[in-house]
Amino acid sequence: MHSQGARASSRITLPLLALILTFAGCGPHSEDVLGEAYVAPGSINLRRELAQRNSSATVLKHGDRVGIVDVRRRFVKVRTAKGVEGWIDSSQLLSPADMEQIRREHETALALPSEGSATVYEALNIHIEPNRQSPAVAKIPEAVPVAVLAHRIEPKTAAPPHASSLIFERPQLSRRQRKEKQAKNAYLPPMPPPPKPPDNWQELSAERIDGSSSTADLAALREKSKPIAKEEPKKPVVMEDWSLVRTKNGETGWVLTRNLTMSIPDEVAQYAEGKRISSYFDLGSINDEEKGVKHNWLWTTSSATMPYDFDGWRVFLWNRRRHRYETSYRERDVEGYFPVRVDPADPNTFGRTFQLVMKDDDGKLRRRSYLFDGVRVHLTGKEEYHPGASGHDEKPSGININQLQAKIPQQGWMRRQWNAFKRRIGAAD
């Protein structure tokens, strides 16, 4: 009876022990976790081993929280909330502070007014920050409209994001590792001593052969005979236009502006004269008996890559007698900034009102109010404009591998075997 009870208790204890070890080794909050991070791209495969590219353990989504358990140069081993472990490039991860910053920027972008709708001819990636190498969090499908919110210029050859966090420092050896290294080198033959200099090395160094020059004199003469090198002019930094967009699903991010096409009718877009339409707004509809319902339009345009949002604006009206669009008002060579605001139609007010933010000759930003009466544009007011914080000045810094490397404990042989045993039990379950 005693032996049968012991066998039954052992049968119960072993599965229970395996279950305890499984839960102890799983989850991102285990003792061996070096830190926490969040997935940056929209989706990415988690590899079981670094050497095998097709060994996908699971697929991670943007914003998934993982625990970092090991570091190898710029790659880190992470553990998901379900206990799945695998390797990922550290540039595809965000620190908790970076993730919180991106969430704040996302909430700010959701509240920004739209400067117009745009579409793409091919599927286009939406990046976290205005950088070609930054992770893509979403994708704009072909011919699906998005709202354009803001504009920014950035260098084309910008450094890859999180470059500072990819520097790997060799970890310091523990006392036990230093002793093992010394014991391993104890069996090697000693290094031979360096040869001694001749007794008259000072006389040999000071002696000069007749008709010859010393090495220093020859170097100085060679330096004087060199032609004066002209300083090469520095190459200009190539800048790129980026636009902050918002999808119908509430996803926000940055895309290259040149890949966007503003959804203003072609009857108006043909008057762009090679300039880029940066924003457009509807100023009311007109019923034409022959052409149907037409709209009056306000647009802003940009001539080149500039740090401000537009350098010209124009109001188009539909001429019902001639059945075509004509210019009601136009301004060039201005320095304008978003947001451009068009007030909703008011049945008690004649015409439509709108506001534009531009820099005056004294260098101050002022918001100008205009009234469009259906034929002409009238300036009705002007006030100083103080822009708020954009919320997009700081860039994510990524995961600091050096700090994680310092947290890795120096495990002995018994500890490594115990961790391997726990992982095998967790994989089997």
C-alpha positions in Angstrom: 0.0 0.0 0.0 2.8 2.4 0.8 4.6 1.7 -2.5 1.3 2.2 -4.5 0.7 5.5 -2.7 4.3 6.6 -3.5 3.8 5.7 -7.2 0.5 7.6 -7.3 2.0 10.6 -5.6 5.0 10.5 -8.1 2.6 10.4 -11.0 0.8 13.4 -9.7 3.9 15.3 -8.7 5.8 15.0 -12.0 3.1 16.6 -14.2 2.5 19.2 -11.6 6.3 20.0 -11.5 6.4 20.2 -15.3 3.4 22.6 -15.2 5.1 24.8 -12.6 8.3 24.9 -14.6 6.4 25.8 -17.7 4.7 28.7 -16.2 7.9 29.8 -14.5 9.8 29.9 -17.8 7.0 31.6 -19.8 5.7 35.1 -20.0 7.6 38.4 -20.4 7.9 39.0 -16.6 10.2 36.1 -15.7 13.3 36.6 -13.6 15.6 36.2 -16.7 14.0 39.0 -18.6 16.4 41.9 -19.2 13.9 44.4 -20.2 10.6 45.1 -22.1 10.1 46.3 -25.6 7.3 46.8 -28.2 7.1 45.7 -31.8 7.5 48.6 -34.2 6.5 47.2 -37.7 2.9 46.4 -38.7 3.8 42.7 -38.7 7.1 40.8 -38.5 8.1 37.1 -38.2 9.8 35.9 -35.0 12.6 33.5 -35.9 13.4 30.5 -33.7 17.1 30.6 -34.6 19.3 33.2 -36.1 20.9 30.9 -38.6 17.6 29.7 -40.1 15.7 32.4 -41.9 12.6 30.4 -42.6 12.1 29.1 -39.0 9.2 31.4 -38.0 8.1 30.9 -34.5 5.1 33.3 -34.6 4.0 36.6 -36.2 4.1 39.7 -34.1 2.0 42.8 -34.7 2.7 46.5 -34.1 2.4 47.4 -30.4 2.8 43.8 -29.1 4.8 43.8 -25.8 7.7 41.3 -25.5 10.4 40.6 -22.9 14.0 40.6 -23.9 15.9 37.5 -22.6 19.2 37.5 -24.6 21.3 39.8 -26.8 23.7 38.9 -29.7 25.1 42.0 -31.3 22.2 43.8 -32.9 19.8 40.9 -32.5 17.8 40.2 -29.4 15.9 37.2 -28.2 12.4 38.0 -27.0 9.6 36.2 -25.3 6.0 36.9 -26.0 3.1 37.0 -23.5 2.3 33.4 -24.6 5.8 32.2 -23.8 7.0 31.9 -27.5 10.7 32.8 -27.8 12.6 33.9 -30.9 15.0 36.3 -32.4 14.4 39.7 -33.9 16.4 42.7 -35.1 16.7 45.3 -32.4 15.9 48.1 -34.9 12.4 46.7 -35.2 11.7 47.2 -31.4 10.7 50.3 -29.5 11.4 51.0 -25.8 8.4 51.7 -23.5 9.2 55.4 -23.6 9.2 55.4 -27.4 5.9 53.5 -27.5 4.3 56.0 -25.2 5.6 58.9 -27.3 4.2 57.3 -30.5 0.8 56.8 -28.7 0.7 60.5 -27.8 1.6 61.5 -31.4 -1.1 59.2 -32.6 -3.7 60.8 -30.4 -2.5 64.3 -31.6 -2.7 63.2 -35.3 -6.3 61.9 -34.8 -7.3 65.4 -33.7 -5.6 67.3 -36.5 -7.9 68.7 -39.2 -7.6 67.3 -42.7 -5.9 69.4 -45.4 -7.5 67.4 -48.2 -7.9 63.8 -49.4 -5.2 61.9 -51.4 -4.8 58.5 -53.1 -1.9 56.4 -54.3 -1.4 54.5 -57.6 0.4 51.6 -55.8 0.3 50.3 -52.3 2.4 52.6 -50.1 4.0 51.9 -46.6 3.1 54.2 -43.7 6.2 54.8 -41.5 6.5 55.7 -37.9 8.7 58.7 -38.6 9.7 60.5 -41.8 12.6 58.2 -42.7 12.9 55.6 -45.4 14.4 53.1 -43.0 12.0 53.6 -40.2 9.5 50.7 -39.5 6.3 50.6 -41.5 3.2 50.3 -39.2 0.6 50.1 -42.0 0.0 50.2 -45.7 -2.2 52.4 -47.9 -4.0 50.2 -50.5 -4.2 51.3 -54.1 -6.9 53.9 -54.8 -8.0 54.1 -51.1 -8.2 57.7 -49.9 -6.3 59.0 -46.9 -6.5 62.4 -45.1 -3.3 64.6 -45.4 -2.6 66.3 -42.0 0.9 67.8 -42.0 4.1 68.3 -43.9 7.8 68.0 -43.1 11.1 67.9 -45.0 13.9 65.5 -43.9 17.3 64.6 -45.4 17.2 61.8 -47.9 20.4 60.1 -46.7 19.4 60.3 -43.0 21.1 57.9 -40.6 19.2 54.7 -40.0 16.8 54.9 -37.0 18.2 53.6 -33.7 21.8 53.6 -35.1 23.2 54.5 -31.7 21.6 51.5 -30.1 23.3 49.0 -32.4 26.8 49.5 -31.1 27.9 46.4 -29.4 30.5 46.4 -26.6 32.3 43.3 -25.6 31.2 42.3 -22.1 33.7 42.2 -19.3 34.9 38.8 -18.3 34.0 37.5 -14.9 36.6 36.4 -12.4 36.0 32.8 -13.1 36.3 33.4 -16.9 39.6 35.2 -16.4 40.9 32.2 -14.4 39.8 29.7 -17.0 41.5 31.8 -19.7 44.7 32.0 -17.8 44.6 28.2 -17.1 44.1 27.6 -20.8 47.1 29.7 -21.8 49.3 28.2 -19.1 50.2 25.2 -21.4 51.4 27.5 -24.3 55.1 28.2 -24.6 56.2 31.6 -23.3 56.7 34.4 -25.7 60.4 35.0 -26.5 61.8 38.3 -25.2 62.2 41.2 -27.6 65.7 41.7 -29.1 67.8 44.3 -27.3 68.9 47.5 -29.1 72.7 47.8 -29.8 74.8 49.5 -27.2 75.6 52.5 -29.5 71.9 53.1 -30.5 72.1 56.8 -29.6 75.2 57.3 -31.8 73.5 55.5 -34.7 70.4 57.6 -34.4 72.4 60.9 -34.4 74.8 59.9 -37.2 74.1 61.3 -40.7 75.7 60.2 -43.9 77.3 63.0 -46.0 75.0 64.3 -48.6 71.9 62.7 -47.2 69.0 63.9 -45.2 67.2 62.5 -42.2 63.8 61.0 -42.5 62.2 64.1 -40.8 63.9 66.4 -43.3 62.7 64.4 -46.2 59.2 64.4 -44.9 59.2 68.2 -44.4 60.6 68.7 -47.9 58.0 66.4 -49.4 55.2 68.3 -47.5 56.5 71.7 -48.8 56.6 70.4 -52.4 53.0 69.3 -52.4 50.6 71.6 -54.3 48.1 73.5 -52.2 44.9 71.4 -52.3 41.7 73.3 -53.0 38.9 72.7 -50.6 36.2 70.8 -52.4 32.8 72.3 -52.0 30.4 70.4 -49.8 27.7 68.6 -51.5 24.2 69.9 -50.8 22.0 67.8 -48.6 19.1 66.4 -50.6 15.8 66.9 -48.8 12.6 65.0 -49.2 9.0 65.9 -48.6 7.0 63.8 -46.2 3.3 64.0 -45.3 1.5 62.9 -42.2 -1.6 60.9 -43.2 -4.6 59.3 -41.5 -6.5 56.4 -42.8 -10.2 55.6 -42.4 -9.3 53.0 -39.8 -7.6 55.6 -37.7 -4.0 54.6 -38.5 -1.5 57.5 -38.7 2.1 57.8 -40.0 4.4 59.4 -42.5 4.6 58.7 -46.3 6.6 60.3 -49.1 4.6 63.2 -50.5 5.6 62.6 -54.1 3.6 59.3 -54.0 0.4 61.0 -53.1 -2.1 62.4 -55.5 -4.6 65.0 -54.2 -8.2 64.1 -55.0 -9.2 67.5 -56.4 -11.1 67.3 -59.8 -8.9 67.2 -62.9 -10.8 70.3 -64.2 -9.0 72.3 -61.5 -5.8 70.3 -61.1 -4.9 71.1 -64.7 -4.1 74.6 -63.6 -1.3 73.6 -61.2 1.4 74.7 -63.6 3.8 72.0 -62.5 3.4 72.9 -58.8 2.4 70.4 -56.1 -1.1 70.8 -54.6 -0.5 70.7 -50.9 -4.1 71.2 -49.7 -7.6 71.9 -51.1 -11.0 72.8 -49.8 -14.6 73.1 -51.1 -16.0 76.6 -51.0 -19.6 75.7 -52.0 -21.5 74.2 -54.8 -23.1 75.8 -57.9 -25.8 74.3 -60.1 -25.0 74.6 -63.8 -27.9 73.7 -66.1 -25.6 72.1 -68.7 -22.7 70.7 -66.6 -24.5 69.8 -63.5 -23.4 70.5 -59.9 -20.0 72.2 -59.7 -17.9 73.5 -56.8 -15.8 76.5 -56.0 -12.3 75.6 -54.7 -9.5 76.9 -52.5 -6.1 75.3 -52.9 -2.5 75.9 -51.7 0.5 74.9 -53.8 4.2 74.3 -53.3 6.9 75.0 -55.9 9.8 73.1 -54.4 11.0 71.3 -51.3 10.6 73.9 -48.6 10.5 74.0 -44.8 7.0 75.6 -44.8 3.8 74.1 -46.2 2.9 76.3 -49.2 4.2 79.3 -51.2 1.0 80.2 -53.0 -2.8 79.9 -52.8 -5.7 80.4 -55.2 -9.5 80.5 -55.3 -11.4 79.1 -58.3 -15.0 79.9 -59.1 -17.2 78.2 -61.7 -18.4 80.6 -64.4 -21.9 79.4 -65.3 -22.1 81.5 -68.4 -18.8 80.2 -69.9 -19.1 76.8 -68.2 -15.5 76.7 -67.0 -13.3 77.4 -64.0 -11.8 80.9 -63.5 -9.5 82.4 -61.0 -11.1 84.6 -58.4 -8.1 85.5 -56.3 -4.4 84.4 -56.3 -1.3 85.1 -54.2 2.3 84.0 -54.9 5.6 84.0 -53.1 4.2 83.7 -49.6 5.3 81.6 -46.7 2.3 79.7 -45.5 1.7 77.1 -42.8 -0.9 74.5 -41.9 -3.6 74.4 -40.7 -5.8 76.0 -43.4 -9.3 76.3 -42.0 -12.6 76.7 -44.0 -15.6 77.5 -41.9 -18.7 75.4 -42.5 -21.6 76.9 -44.5 -23.9 79.1 -42.5 -27.3 79.8 -43.9 -27.4 83.1 -42.0 -24.1 84.3 -43.5 -23.6 85.2 -47.2 -20.6 83.5 -48.7 -17.9 81.3 -47.2 -15.1 82.3 -44.8 -11.7 80.8 -44.5 -8.3 81.4 -42.7 -4.7 81.1 -43.8 -1.6 81.3 -41.6 1.3 83.2 -43.3 4.5 85.0 -42.3 4.5 88.7 -42.9 7.5 90.9 -43.8 8.3 91.6 -40.1 8.8 87.8 -39.6 5.7 87.2 -37.5 3.1 84.6 -38.2 -0.4 86.0 -38.6 -3.7 84.3 -39.3 -5.6 86.1 -42.1 -9.4 85.8 -42.4 -11.1 86.0 -45.8 -14.6 86.1 -47.1 -15.5 84.6 -50.5 -18.8 86.0 -51.7 -19.1 83.7 -54.7 -17.2 86.0 -57.0 -14.5 87.9 -55.1 -12.3 87.3 -52.1 -12.2 90.0 -49.4 -9.6 90.3 -46.5 -11.7 90.7 -43.3 -9.2 90.4 -40.5 -5.7 89.7 -39.3 -4.3 88.4 -36.0 -1.0 87.0 -34.6 -0.7 83.3 -34.7 1.2 81.3 -32.1 1.6 77.6 -33.2 1.4 75.0 -30.5 3.8 72.1 -30.0 3.8 69.8 -33.0 4.5 66.7 -31.0 6.7 65.2 -33.7 10.1 66.8 -32.9 11.5 64.0 -30.9 12.5 60.8 -32.6 12.3 57.3 -31.1 15.7 56.2 -29.8 15.0 52.5 -29.9 16.4 49.8 -27.6 19.8 50.4 -26.0 21.6 47.1 -26.5 24.5 48.1 -24.3 22.4 48.5 -21.2 20.7 45.1 -21.9 24.1 43.5 -22.4 25.2 44.7 -19.0 22.2 43.0 -17.4 22.9 39.6 -18.7 24.0 37.5 -15.7 27.2 35.4 -15.8 25.6 31.9 -15.5 27.5 28.9 -14.5 27.2 25.4 -16.1 24.5 24.2 -13.6 22.4 27.3 -14.2 22.6 27.0 -18.0 21.6 23.4 -17.8 18.7 24.2 -15.5 17.4 26.9 -17.9 17.8 24.6 -20.9 15.8 21.9 -19.0 13.0 24.4 -18.3 12.9 25.5 -22.0 12.6 21.8 -23.1 9.7 21.2 -20.8 8.0 24.3 -22.0 8.4 23.4 -25.6 7.2 19.9 -25.0 4.0 21.2 -23.4 
